[in-house]
Amino acid sequence: MAKEETQINIVSHGTRFDGKITSPGSLRVDGLVNGDISLTGDLVIGANGEITGNIDAQTVTVGGKITGNINAKSKLVFENKARIRGDIRAAKLVIDEGAMFDGKCDMSADRKPTELFR
């Protein structure tokens, strides 16, 4: 049986997407997304990317703007120009100098995802 290819999706600069995105792969956002994102893989938000909605992914790297809650199962990275307004949950957290974050942070491993942000 052949190994499945890793699926990579892109919302390009200048593109606006309204609605929920779910994927068994990864996603890069350089445009505008209004809606929740749920991925089995990773999410990368470029410097021009903007998301209004909740995020659930393996690793999340933010270079742009997010308004919504983030659940990163593995690692969450805020690059220096990142602007985040919302609560976050991550096993590992990296915040570069210059990033802005307004919200609550939960890094406890003993809580169930359903208990997040109550």
N, C-alpha and C positions, 0 to 999 in steps of 0.2 A: 504494500500500500504506500503510495507516494505521500510525502509530507505536504501539508497544506501550505500554500503561500501566505505570507503575512500581508494582510490587506491594509493599505495606506490610503486614506481619503484626504482631500484638500478642499478648503473653502478659501479661494484665492482673494487677493486684495481687490477691492471694488465689488465683491460679491456680497449680497445680503441674503441670509437664510432665516426664515421664520418657521419654527416648528421644532419637534423633538428629534434628536439624532441618536440612534442606537447602532452599534457596529461591533462585530467580533474582532475588529482590527484596531488600527490607530488612526488619529486624525490630527491634521495641522490646520489651524485657523489663522488666516491673514486678513480675512474680511470681517463681516459682522454677522453674529449668530444671536437670534432672539429665541431662546428655548433651551430646554434641558439637554444635556449630553451624557450618554451612558455608553462606556466603551469597555471592552475586555482588555484592550491594549492601552497605549499611551496617548496623551493629548499634549500638543505643543501649540501655544498661542504666541504668534509672532508679535513684533513691536507694534504693528498696525492692526493687530487682531483685537476684537472686542466681543465679549460674550455677556449676555444678560440671561441668566438661568443657572440652574444647579448642575454641578459636574460630578460624575463618578467615573474614575479611570484608574489604571494601574499606577502610572507615573504621570504627573502633570507639571509642565514647565511653562511658566507665564512670563511673557515679555511685554504683553499689552495690558488690556483692561478686562476685569471681570466684576460683575455685580451679581452675586449669588453665592451659594454655599459650595464648597469643594470637598470631596472625599477622595483622597489619593491613597490607594491601598498600599503602595510601596513608598513613593517619595514625591514630595512637592517642592518645586524650585521657583522662587520669585527672583527674576532677573532685575537688574538695576532700574529699568524703566517701568516695571510692573506696578499696576494700580489695582488693588483688590479691596472690594467692599462686600463682606460676607463672612460667615463662619467657616472654619477649615478643620479638617481631620486628616492626619497623615502619620504614617509610621516614622518617616524621616522628613525633616524640614530644613531647607536651605534658603536664606534670605540675603540677597546681595545688598550692599550699601546703595542707598538711593531708592529702593523699592518702598512702596507705601501699602500698608495693610491696616484695615479698619474692621475688626470683628473679633470673634472668639476663636481660640485654638485648642484642639483636643488631640493629644498624642498618647492617651492611655490605651494600652493594648487589651485591657480586660472588659471594655464596654462593647456591647453589641451595636452594629450599625443603626439599628432601630432606635437606640437610646440617644443617638447623636442629635444635638441641637434642640433638645426639648426645652 
